[in-house]
Amino acid sequence: MKIFITYEYFLPAYKAGGPVQSLANLIANYSHSDIYIYCRNTDLDGTILDVKTNEWVQFNKHTKVFYASGKSETSVYDLLREVEPDVIFINGIFSPAFNLKPLLWSGNAHKVVSARGMLHPGALSQKSLKKKMYLTAYKLLGLHKKCIFHVTTAEEKQYVIDTFGSSVKVFVAPNFPNVISKLPATTKDAGKLKLITIALISPMKNIKLVLEALVKCNAEISYNIYGPIKDAAYWQECQAVIAAMPSNVKVEYHGAVTPDKMLSVLADSHCMIQPSKSENFGHAIYEALAAGKPVITSHYTPWNKLEEANAGFNVDINNIQSIIDGIEKMASLDNEAYAASSSATAQYAKKSIDVALVKKDYDAMFLSK
């Protein structure tokens, strides 16, 4: 089977967050197919990647990548005619070059559109008028009838139906995880906490809300933030809160972190905090859980019932006291209690995903008509 994947960004780009990791994990688990990836030759912030452009580059034994520059004379249609794929896996909704054009191709390939969380109400609330107009045109052109949709949760399936109607065909297939081993539990004193966030700096990730909660915390806390700044105005608001932080809380921003450094930045932390407004998967959250780092997050991710599993807390993002309480409870753990939580967290992650079943879901989706 030949699978032609389109998305704006791919490795070594990493600043676009979860979708890049999702695709990397997909191809790692799909060695029985020939995979072709069409993407930009830049990262999210416009940084030019150190790659050969406008030609097929061998990524691994079964995968080739075409890093298109803005001056490329080769269109996606040229590449589709060359490859003649069985499946076009279109990642995202709103990019004319990487989402619309492949969907409009007149070839016989089976077309699958991965929503990638873009139809979540929280995501649609950002630049809402522009997105509403785009989706109206999408439906008027009948584009939602030219494909099946891929989502990662039943909740996300409902968002697709709410947007395009009950007649659309939607497959639920979780993202492939990046399978990692548990890290040793970091030594912990009661009343002290090392928090970490690894995420795009944008309103969707609620970093400002974390900072506002930390202002009201009594424990001795260090908070390390990693991730590219997607919304500069929002980051300025965050910095204003940081400037008013009490002496018991230390905050440091470290910029973006490459995937190969993920475990090293997690290693010295006690807990990830990421109360996102929405996550259709949340790779950073999953990797923290798998590494044995309890997580404080919202109810709007796949990672729920954390407190019952002794793996962290799901907090109410509309009630800042809920976030303060989650942080203070985590800070109160002594070394023994924290070590137990760390072990329970890794077990929670291990039980959450069966890679063999995920692969069967993708087989069914790609082979469906």
Secondary structure, DSSP 8 states (H G I E B T S, - for coil): -EEEEE-S--TT--TT-HHHHHHHHHHHT-TTSEEEEEEESB-TT--B-SS--SSEEEEETTEEEEEE-TT----HHHHHHHH--SEEEEE-SS-IIIIIHHHH--SS-EEEEE-TTTTSHHHHTTTHHHHHHHHHHHHHTTGGGSSEEEESSHHHHHHHHHHH-TTS-EEE-----------------TTEEEEEEES-BSGGGTHHHHHHHHHT--SEEEEEEES-BS-HHHHHHHHHHHHT--TTEEEEE-----GGGHHHHHHT-SEEEE--S--SS-HHHHHHHHTT--EEE-SSSS---TTTTTSEEE--TT-HHHHHHHHHHHHH--HHHHHHHHHHHHHHHHHH--HHHHHHHHHHHHH--
